[in-house]
Amino acid sequence: MSASRKPNIIFIMTDQQRWDCMGRFNPYIKTPGIDKLAADGIIFSQGVCQCPMCVPSRNSMMFGMYPSQIGVRTNAGGIFDENRLPSVPLPQLMKDNGYFTAGFGKTHWNNGFFTDKPSKRGFDIRAEGQSSKSSCYEYGAVMMDDEGQDPEGLRAYGEETHGWGGGEENYLGYMGCTSSLPKEHHRDGFIFKKCMEFLNGPLPENQPLFLYLSFIKPHAGFNVPPEYEAQYRLEDIPDLEAPPWLEEPDTHVRAVSAVSDALRRRHEELKAHWQELTPEQRRRTTLRYWANCTFLDDFIGQAVKRMGQRGLLDNALIIFTSDHGDMMGERDHRFSKYCMYDGSVRVPMVLSGSLIPPEKKGIVDSRPAELVDWIPTICDAAGIVPDPRLPGLSLLSDRVRKGAFSEFHGGGPENPQPAPCWMWRNAHYKLILFREGTVLEDTPLKGELYDLKKDPHEWYNQYYNPEYAEIRFRMMEELLSHVATAYAKGPAFGDKLGLEKITGK
């Protein structure tokens, strides 16, 4: 591959990986591949997703706008009309700027509900470890069940996880098992295989590369290949601390559960089973989640090593992130995401590669960071003028926002939709504003305020505490100012001066 002035952009992500599930933050977790990226780059320790669930978080990240800006607020959402995209999606943006775009693994656009030919949205080549009949299908992509690929592996995977519920997230999925399948017959094994086939083949000449490598786990279910589960000892897994209350207080979680039968039943079912388990059985679930992280880290390490051998990293920016976290039994046996607490809303964010200055390699950056920052960061590295409507900031710059924003609108199946919930967070405090009921009801505003330094578990709500009144007011002011400014710019903007009205140029 000939040299190019534009850097290669390597975008690596996992699904439902907590911010603290990497060796840098937890010495018991074995993630040498990710840790090496962090040692050669920057960890953004205060990164958050824009919505704590897959579809809106991924759409938000790939379009560079907040969920309510693009209109994809829950897992039932999607942008279904290709003629009405809110901005240029990331792979198309890269393609339009001269990049060869290769995508391996999950995007979860959800854009195939009303067409049998859902767009790849800019990928030159595409492979996905799912069925061609799934909502993850993109027209022209190589799917795991295609003839000549690995339909038997996908069938065997489905048999091993049968009965684990939607998204493999019922109590059986979280209990998991030691997988009887070779790792190459897992869906992530197929994604890795197709990526390595590309890296071992002829690479595009005279073009920079945008490579997107996106795995499906450590998202439940926890059917872990034995070689990764064996790397952990049950006695090293800590017990979870119990909150100082027996029932969820007056929080956004309780408000949403009151109008969302699906989310309420999900929590009640998991809680009922987890209360019957022994501490050792509960720790086994944590062990398997950590082992799932190690499973994917092995693939990440191998892929990055091969990229280096092929010269792709000589001039490159590498991103590692995830779409949201997992509560993993915290807060009264709460699992999955669907809330604004740190286990759910915080994500790993690592920026690495040759473009990182030597003096910044290995540092921890505590600026508030968001998934919408990835597109401006990539544009900064690649010399692309970003869409001025985007609310994100380049993480290669020194710009600092006062807090990080996220929003939550229920899980998806609710009808009508629950009332919205907004979060504003910095390293010291977290503000959550919410209303009870649905979007059709005009109910009073409620709130949560947590002192994260004194109360990292977010058990003690200080919103109504007069001692925190000044902090509450300041954070509300910052939140409203940020959202008002961001939403004033996009996605739709009509003015006779065009987007120059925003840039001032």
ABEGO torsion letter per residue (X at the ends): XBBBABBBBBBBBBBGBBAABBAAABAABBBAAAAAAAAABBBBAABBBABBBAAAAAAAAAAGBBAAAAGBABAABEBABAAABABBBAAAAAAAAGBBBBBBEBAGAGAAAABABBBAGGBABBBBABBAABAABBBGBBBAABBGBBAAAAAAAAAAABGAEBGGABAAAAAEBBBABBAAABAAAAAAAAAAAAAABBBBBGBBBBBBBBBAOABOBBBBBAAAAAABBAAABBBBBBBABABBBBBAAAAAAAABAAAAAAAAAAAAAAAABBAAAAAAAAAAAAAAAAAAAAAAAAAAAAAAAAGAAABBBBBBBBABBBAGGBGGGBBEBGBABAAAABBBBBBBEAABBAAABGBBBABBBBAAAAAAAAAAAAGBBBBAABABBBAABABBBABBBBBBAEAGABOBBBBBBBBBBBAABBBBBBBBEBAABBBBBBBBBBBAAABAAGABBAAABAAAAAAAAAAAAAAAAAAAAAAAAOABBBBAAEAAAAAGX
